[in-house]
Amino acid sequence: MTSKNQITIAYGDGIGPEIMNATLNILEKAGAQLEYDEIEIGEKVYLQGISAGIQASAWDSLKKTKVFLKSPITTPQGGGFKSLNVTTRKTLGLYANVRPSKSFHPYVATKHPVMDVVIIRENEEDLYTGIEYQQSQEVVQCLKIISRPGCEKIVRYAFEYARAYGRKKVTCFSKDNIMKMTDGLFHKLFDEIGKEYPDIEKDHWIIDIGAALLADKPQMFDVIVTLNLYGDIISDIAAQVSGSVGMCGSANIGENFAMFEAIHGSAPTIAGQNVANPSGLLNAAIMMLVHLGQPAIAAKINNAWLRTIEDGIHTGDIYKEGISSKKVGTKEFADAVIERLGQLPQQSAPITFSLDDKKDLKIKTKTYPVKTKTLVGVDVFIDWKGNPEEIGAKLQKLNVENLKLQLITNGGVKVFPGGNVETSCTDQWRCRFMSQGENISNQHIVNLLGIIHDTGGYDFIKIENLYNFDDVRGYSLGQGE
């Protein structure tokens, strides 16, 4: 007798319970060998005063089963509530988010009948670290954190995925024409690592034109690898232009854990109405079954789902007169899939999976030579209301050992010396002090801050030390510098 895989499930919020019930019913009728450990997450937990949206005891289940099938949840608006999706991905080390988007022309209306794209999104870094601050009355900040190991892991995963699944091309999306250090690192590593995969075609697009081309000519792309925020956005674009965002599932993959979910949200406005499309969560569950080593059951469900789509049995999000034959609700769609278990699609090629499709891609990062790190200056951010000439004149007169004011920026734009009167300024000023050809230490910066506060009377709200690495500048210039 085949042993059952134990997985953790969560019914979530909004339409979550409906699509989870539909999915589990299909899995059961198809003969999936699963046992469920249910946990509660999301809005109810948030409203209990637990800002993470998950109880501490729930982590025990996840650490035991190592596989999570999750319905969408609702994160309450406003401060104090952290995204559970992000927390789960980071806590469990789920660094790779895999989101396939494929058109099912002519059974699902789409302007792109030839589309089969997989978006591989970095899942732990970028703006989704959620490190934010209000620094002054007018300025809030969100830190974009990009690391070399994080970039290398996801880029290598994309190439290994392409090779494992017979994909021909990997495309990198970034915005390194503007964010030259963060996105620049991602693009640089893509180019370096890509050389190790001569059998795979590769190219790069700036994210804005890349997203436009994805929406207009998705047949140009095969596998796309990108940073966290961009991947979140373009995967929804890809899903929607393929037919419906309600159709697509995703896998979140780490070295030891995996989470499977629909890519859409909890859609509270249609909750409880039996109208939601369960296909996104169902397709995620199919990916999960392959991951768990149950390929025959995964193929059985996938083929029954394809046959249902071909027969025109559609939920409201994809129903269209002249294409669809019958408009059904969530439960009725699941029943239709169950009725077709054991049947094959008539027009599409039947899906087959094997144990070989359970590809646990183990990604190793390199060890890089340690660079010489030299402190050369500091950016001091000051909360102050006034004009640049006034603050610049005062800071220039401060008697600071080995450090001299070089420039002041506001919103990243140079405003002193020689700024432009048309530049709009807020109450946050970045004041750059550079060493004067002598070695400086953190103590010099501490002394500088004391002088700025005691003599200048300014409120410094943040500092960023400026370093060179092997004599290469490790910080950006001000715009206009």
PyMOL commands that set and color helices and strands:
alter all, ss='L'
color gray80, all
select helices_A, chain A and resi 16-30+43-46+56-65+84-91+127-129+148-164+182-194+207-216+218-220+228-242+245-247+268-270+279-291+295-310+330-339+355-357+388-396+442-456
alter helices_A, ss='H'
color red, helices_A
select strands_A, chain A and resi 5-10+34-38+67-70+96-102+116-122+132-134+140-142+169-174+201-206+223-226+249-253+258-262+313-314+326-327+373-383+403-410+413-416+428-435+459-469+472-473
alter strands_A, ss='S'
color yellow, strands_A
deselect
rebuild
show_as cartoon
